[in-house]
Amino acid sequence: MSQNKVNKKKATNPKEYRSVSEMVHDLAEDKAFAGRVARRIAERNLTSHLMGLRAAAGMSQSDIAAKMKCTQSRISKLENGKDDDLRIGDFHAYADVLGLEMTIVLLAKDRTIVDEVKYHACAIGRRLKLLAKLAAKDATIAKGVKGFIGEAACNLARIVENAANMVGSAAEYDMIPSVPKEDFPPIHVESPGEKSQEDCEEKTGAERRREREQELALAD
């Protein structure tokens, strides 16, 4: 980066930047130059990430090339190229050398944050079911899985509680008199193309009370 393109004035209190693009945009006197840097970084998001993973694994380009059975110059071209030029086959082979598995996820462009939370909640539910099935085959495994599930439940509850506290205290919901808190509709969680309401539905306080009343009636 040429020095004449960056403002040399030093701030009394140095500013912290979240990314190189943000830093260049703030410090560069030539905004067109800053725009070119930002576009270049955006074009190489995936390839730069691969290079970082290689460095973290302590491997050189030659190491990757030897395992992929190609030349070092090809790896250099891959790492310095644009994301749009990266072939899936090369991406898969590169990841495999690093001991990583490539997964492609297609998501709706108009998805909301709530959609993403539901998607991941259902994914967690499926993984916990797999653990439970595995535990059913061995008592020793069952003990470890039971402990992990308890720990996961506490951590997830803490995450949800922290988010709720960020939104506001429970008293704020009392400002909506037409909808009692215990009668909020259940949340149906399902992954795209898969019905999983039975596994992921959260019951309201009113529904739980009705079920308890039915249980007591049957007991009598």
C-alpha positions as a printed NumPy array, in Angstrom:
array([[  0.   ,   0.   ,   0.   ],
       [  1.599,   3.327,  -1.045],
       [  2.208,   5.749,   1.805],
       [  0.77 ,   8.722,  -0.033],
       [ -2.618,   7.027,  -0.104],
       [ -2.924,   6.755,   3.666],
       [ -3.466,   9.612,   6.048],
       [ -0.36 ,   9.838,   8.26 ],
       [ -1.994,  11.833,  11.053],
       [ -1.905,   9.928,  14.341],
       [ -4.947,   9.955,  16.574],
       [ -4.49 ,  10.742,  20.26 ],
       [ -6.519,   7.649,  21.112],
       [ -5.817,   4.955,  18.482],
       [ -9.002,   3.617,  16.957],
       [ -9.675,  -0.116,  16.817],
       [-10.903,  -1.525,  13.506],
       [-12.965,  -4.649,  12.898],
       [-11.447,  -5.35 ,   9.491],
       [ -8.763,  -4.262,   7.048],
       [-11.453,  -2.822,   4.769],
       [-12.768,  -0.611,   7.56 ],
       [ -9.261,   0.577,   8.449],
       [ -8.352,   1.444,   4.849],
       [-11.659,   3.226,   4.269],
       [-11.088,   5.343,   7.382],
       [ -7.411,   6.15 ,   6.833],
       [ -7.092,   6.343,   3.05 ],
       [ -7.298,   9.801,   1.507],
       [ -8.122,   8.233,  -1.853],
       [-11.609,   6.738,  -1.362],
       [-11.495,   5.122,  -4.801],
       [ -8.401,   3.236,  -3.673],
       [-10.204,   2.206,  -0.477],
       [-13.079,   0.917,  -2.579],
       [-10.751,  -1.186,  -4.711],
       [ -9.168,  -2.697,  -1.595],
       [-12.601,  -3.536,  -0.167],
       [-13.698,  -5.199,  -3.408],
       [-10.472,  -7.186,  -3.622],
       [-10.893,  -8.462,  -0.071],
       [-14.535,  -9.377,  -0.738],
       [-13.535, -11.281,  -3.868],
       [-11.047, -13.388,  -1.879],
       [-13.   , -14.161,   1.278],
       [-12.98 , -17.945,   0.818],
       [ -9.489, -18.328,  -0.654],
       [ -8.02 , -16.154,   2.113],
       [ -9.775, -18.335,   4.681],
       [ -8.251, -21.467,   3.147],
       [ -4.811, -19.882,   3.305],
       [ -5.368, -19.023,   6.959],
       [ -6.421, -22.591,   7.74 ],
       [ -3.268, -23.88 ,   6.03 ],
       [ -1.083, -21.537,   8.058],
       [ -2.857, -22.541,  11.289],
       [ -2.135, -26.198,  10.454],
       [  1.568, -25.354,  10.051],
       [  1.615, -26.476,   6.421],
       [  3.3  , -24.833,   3.454],
       [  1.996, -24.554,  -0.074],
       [  4.442, -27.303,  -1.024],
       [  2.971, -29.573,   1.665],
       [ -0.525, -29.053,   0.278],
       [  0.675, -29.562,  -3.284],
       [  2.407, -32.847,  -2.407],
       [ -0.745, -34.275,  -0.855],
       [ -2.967, -32.989,  -3.667],
       [ -0.453, -34.338,  -6.194],
       [ -0.084, -31.043,  -8.009],
       [  2.503, -28.26 ,  -8.309],
       [  3.179, -25.598,  -5.702],
       [  2.436, -22.913,  -8.297],
       [ -1.103, -24.282,  -8.669],
       [ -1.696, -23.92 ,  -4.919],
       [ -0.281, -20.393,  -5.043],
       [ -2.632, -19.522,  -7.897],
       [ -5.563, -21.016,  -5.98 ],
       [ -4.808, -19.056,  -2.806],
       [ -4.277, -15.787,  -4.654],
       [ -7.259, -16.163,  -6.964],
       [-10.845, -15.01 ,  -6.61 ],
       [-13.553, -17.025,  -4.905],
       [-15.514, -17.194,  -8.166],
       [-12.564, -18.928,  -9.853],
       [-12.272, -21.627,  -7.168],
       [-13.43 , -25.023,  -8.416],
       [-15.41 , -27.246,  -6.066],
       [-13.052, -30.153,  -6.752],
       [ -9.999, -28.125,  -5.729],
       [-11.812, -26.779,  -2.673],
       [-12.751, -30.319,  -1.609],
       [ -9.216, -31.653,  -2.138],
       [ -7.63 , -28.721,  -0.281],
       [ -9.989, -29.135,   2.669],
       [ -9.393, -32.897,   2.737],
       [ -5.633, -32.363,   3.047],
       [ -6.277, -30.163,   6.087],
       [ -8.433, -32.88 ,   7.646],
       [-11.618, -30.912,   6.997],
       [-14.922, -31.932,   5.468],
       [-16.608, -29.686,   2.94 ],
       [-20.305, -29.032,   3.474],
       [-22.456, -26.947,   1.149],
       [-25.514, -25.287,   2.658],
       [-28.136, -23.568,   0.515],
       [-30.237, -21.007,   2.388],
       [-33.038, -18.734,   1.289],
       [-31.895, -15.184,   0.572],
       [-34.94 , -13.761,   2.328],
       [-34.37 , -15.776,   5.525],
       [-34.67 , -13.969,   8.829],
       [-32.562, -14.268,  11.968],
       [-35.48 , -16.144,  13.543],
       [-35.397, -18.642,  10.644],
       [-31.697, -19.24 ,  11.284],
       [-32.224, -19.752,  15.017],
       [-34.974, -22.304,  14.301],
       [-32.792, -24.073,  11.742],
       [-29.891, -24.459,  14.168],
       [-32.191, -25.403,  17.054],
       [-33.571, -28.266,  14.999],
       [-30.057, -29.301,  13.955],
       [-29.042, -29.466,  17.636],
       [-32.122, -31.598,  18.336],
       [-31.155, -34.085,  15.621],
       [-27.578, -34.383,  16.897],
       [-28.756, -34.94 ,  20.468],
       [-31.05 , -37.721,  19.24 ],
       [-28.088, -39.386,  17.544],
       [-26.159, -39.189,  20.812],
       [-29.094, -40.691,  22.694],
       [-29.32 , -43.594,  20.245],
       [-25.581, -44.19 ,  20.577],
       [-25.862, -44.133,  24.371],
       [-28.567, -46.787,  24.332],
       [-25.997, -49.325,  23.16 ],
       [-23.514, -48.957,  26.009],
       [-23.875, -48.058,  29.697],
       [-20.491, -46.33 ,  29.852],
       [-21.293, -44.209,  26.827],
       [-24.726, -43.472,  28.288],
       [-23.162, -42.004,  31.424],
       [-20.948, -39.658,  29.422],
       [-23.752, -38.658,  27.052],
       [-26.11 , -37.954,  29.941],
       [-23.534, -35.661,  31.514],
       [-22.929, -33.865,  28.231],
       [-26.647, -33.359,  27.576],
       [-27.046, -31.877,  31.053],
       [-24.141, -29.535,  30.422],
       [-25.527, -28.586,  26.996],
       [-28.946, -27.87 ,  28.514],
       [-27.396, -25.486,  31.051],
       [-25.324, -23.711,  28.413],
       [-28.244, -23.342,  26.017],
       [-30.484, -22.07 ,  28.806],
       [-27.822, -19.521,  29.741],
       [-27.528, -18.368,  26.119],
       [-31.29 , -17.912,  25.826],
       [-31.467, -16.156,  29.193],
       [-28.694, -13.748,  28.243],
       [-30.477, -12.908,  24.989],
       [-33.743, -12.368,  26.853],
       [-32.009, -10.041,  29.287],
       [-30.653,  -8.037,  26.369],
       [-34.168,  -7.582,  25.016],
       [-35.472,  -6.322,  28.338],
       [-36.946,  -7.406,  31.639],
       [-40.019,  -9.618,  31.813],
       [-41.972,  -6.651,  33.16 ],
       [-41.86 ,  -5.037,  29.742],
       [-44.1  ,  -7.789,  28.361],
       [-46.792,  -6.789,  30.863],
       [-47.295,  -3.73 ,  28.699],
       [-49.232,  -6.008,  26.297],
       [-52.437,  -6.759,  28.277],
       [-54.288,  -8.406,  25.385],
       [-51.859, -11.348,  25.206],
       [-51.004, -12.981,  28.586],
       [-47.416, -14.225,  28.747],
       [-48.413, -17.836,  29.393],
       [-50.692, -17.832,  26.349],
       [-48.108, -16.875,  23.761],
       [-48.509, -19.259,  20.783],
       [-46.115, -22.214,  20.583],
       [-43.003, -21.85 ,  18.465],
       [-42.855, -24.384,  15.649],
       [-39.297, -25.171,  14.626],
       [-38.519, -27.157,  11.521],
       [-35.676, -27.35 ,   9.076],
       [-36.282, -26.569,   5.383],
       [-38.271, -29.318,   3.692],
       [-38.534, -31.376,   6.852],
       [-41.45 , -31.621,   9.279],
       [-40.091, -31.732,  12.796],
       [-42.8  , -30.013,  14.815],
       [-43.058, -32.977,  17.173],
       [-39.39 , -32.679,  18.086],
       [-39.003, -28.914,  18.181],
       [-42.308, -27.438,  19.391],
       [-42.196, -25.426,  22.59 ],
       [-45.383, -25.707,  24.666],
       [-46.903, -22.714,  26.385],
       [-47.638, -22.53 ,  30.099],
       [-51.362, -22.847,  29.379],
       [-50.842, -26.085,  27.407],
       [-48.735, -27.583,  30.185],
       [-51.412, -26.768,  32.749],
       [-54.091, -28.431,  30.62 ],
       [-51.956, -31.56 ,  30.246],
       [-51.367, -31.653,  33.996],
       [-55.1  , -31.317,  34.65 ],
       [-55.782, -34.225,  32.28 ],
       [-53.162, -36.357,  34.05 ],
       [-54.742, -35.628,  37.425],
       [-58.203, -36.426,  36.063],
       [-56.999, -39.792,  34.764],
       [-55.327, -40.532,  38.095],
       [-58.596, -39.945,  39.944]])
